């Protein structure tokens, strides 16, 4: 018995294990993406040590309203209307962007993945019902859905994290993930080992969580990376509109919201840098996400 | 084709019905009390009687099924209730602003398609060259750059180079088409960049997919001119998924307008949407969400019909 299995293993050529080195070689753009993500992450974690000022330190003498605030040695990227240092606010803003981005993408994708696999596993009427509901959810633009959630949920802040903003951003990701994960899971639920699990009398919950979900990890990771980028963009948009995080929390979108028409001429740095920060962050996640897809599952359609 | 079209058109009604039910459930049942939210948000201490009186006036004391009934009967007649803020009918509030948003959406689509087609095609045909890399970075950028920030940059650009802001407020296209276009081109560009990137990326990957098909090799093998291979055999087939993306993104453009209209201070439905949330005007919000979803359903319908017209395989499916 044992020998037989061994010969079988010899006959089937084992796929070569791909290493991080291969990823760097084959996906240089993705590597650049992940490096930038790591830099941002480190800056966010060590923000108090990296940032030259406290993000809420007000220095009215440096306000562009009084003709100050130009980028200088004291304020490398200039100061905002309250004379707060822009570089420091950007670094602390990375905390807001990355934490909200990560948590909302993670929550949205996880719920979506569970719904998607359950839908594929149960099939039949349950599947049909869930799919119709997902169709329905997908007929609202992401930001519209997010704003509706903001409108009906009371503002909740726990440990300085805006829970309602996270929920609002996470919900639009659920139907999208569920759709993609379901299509992947459909193939998996027909495999013999799922039948075997069924024959063993395992509960649906156990099969979904232990046998199907682990096998959709690749699309899950790919979607999550892409969604972190989108979530950061969405957080910036919501905060810009005054519907996301509120002052004095440093947030890139919020920094842009504080710009009024006068500053277009007198303090362009107030507009330039926060937008660059959002773009670079989203760009990095997109680069990394794209390469991750090419690397793990080139045929996956998002 | 006709049969397919009819079936597809009939499908719109149950979808719209489901959307209406969902919106009703979410905005009327889940959050609890609209009036309380509204009145407490207006500030001050509100007595229970005042809340009761307001509820009575807005018909919120009726049993839920009756409210649902009134709501569903009103919908086909375009009766979306009354704005809690301005006390004007929601349909009027939306009706007076939708033309502007619609024009902006069309303009951005035209811009996006005009930009996307050359970019996507060149990127696919010169795959792996410097040109391809440059175009890909431009298009990935389009998905990363927030449209409202791009809008702010455009305003800044206009100030620096023309010395003045693009005129705010709007002139109707029927009164003064040139001024109207000059006003709307900036917001259209800022939304259109993302739109064109998505379309260009789709076009690139579908051209690449099509060009590796057997019939392309056959066409090349029998000596068809390369230009003809690409245009007649390649592009026509690559257009299919691109059309879908153009349609889908058009619907999502309405989302992009939400932010962009605020940047340019344009009084369209996107700005109205934000205002309705800021003012806790849930009736108006409900009407707007319904409008957006309806647009989406109809755009989807048009895309599907177009798709069937372009691809015979679709219409012969069950």
HADDOCK unambig.tbl for C-alpha pairs under 7 A between the chains (distance, minus, plus):
assign (segid A and resid 136 and name CA) (segid B and resid 19 and name CA) 6.54 0.50 0.50
assign (segid A and resid 139 and name CA) (segid B and resid 293 and name CA) 5.72 0.50 0.50
assign (segid A and resid 139 and name CA) (segid B and resid 296 and name CA) 5.98 0.50 0.50
assign (segid A and resid 139 and name CA) (segid B and resid 297 and name CA) 6.92 0.50 0.50
assign (segid A and resid 140 and name CA) (segid B and resid 293 and name CA) 5.72 0.50 0.50
assign (segid A and resid 141 and name CA) (segid B and resid 252 and name CA) 5.12 0.50 0.50
assign (segid A and resid 141 and name CA) (segid B and resid 255 and name CA) 5.45 0.50 0.50
assign (segid A and resid 143 and name CA) (segid B and resid 255 and name CA) 5.78 0.50 0.50
assign (segid A and resid 144 and name CA) (segid B and resid 255 and name CA) 6.05 0.50 0.50
assign (segid A and resid 151 and name CA) (segid B and resid 277 and name CA) 5.67 0.50 0.50
assign (segid A and resid 152 and name CA) (segid B and resid 31 and name CA) 5.45 0.50 0.50
assign (segid A and resid 153 and name CA) (segid B and resid 31 and name CA) 6.97 0.50 0.50
assign (segid A and resid 233 and name CA) (segid B and resid 146 and name CA) 6.38 0.50 0.50
assign (segid A and resid 237 and name CA) (segid B and resid 259 and name CA) 6.82 0.50 0.50
assign (segid A and resid 264 and name CA) (segid B and resid 156 and name CA) 5.74 0.50 0.50
assign (segid A and resid 275 and name CA) (segid B and resid 149 and name CA) 5.87 0.50 0.50
assign (segid A and resid 279 and name CA) (segid B and resid 144 and name CA) 5.09 0.50 0.50
assign (segid A and resid 279 and name CA) (segid B and resid 145 and name CA) 4.71 0.50 0.50
assign (segid A and resid 279 and name CA) (segid B and resid 146 and name CA) 6.78 0.50 0.50
assign (segid A and resid 282 and name CA) (segid B and resid 144 and name CA) 4.99 0.50 0.50
assign (segid A and resid 283 and name CA) (segid B and resid 140 and name CA) 6.91 0.50 0.50
assign (segid A and resid 283 and name CA) (segid B and resid 141 and name CA) 6.33 0.50 0.50
assign (segid A and resid 283 and name CA) (segid B and resid 144 and name CA) 4.99 0.50 0.50
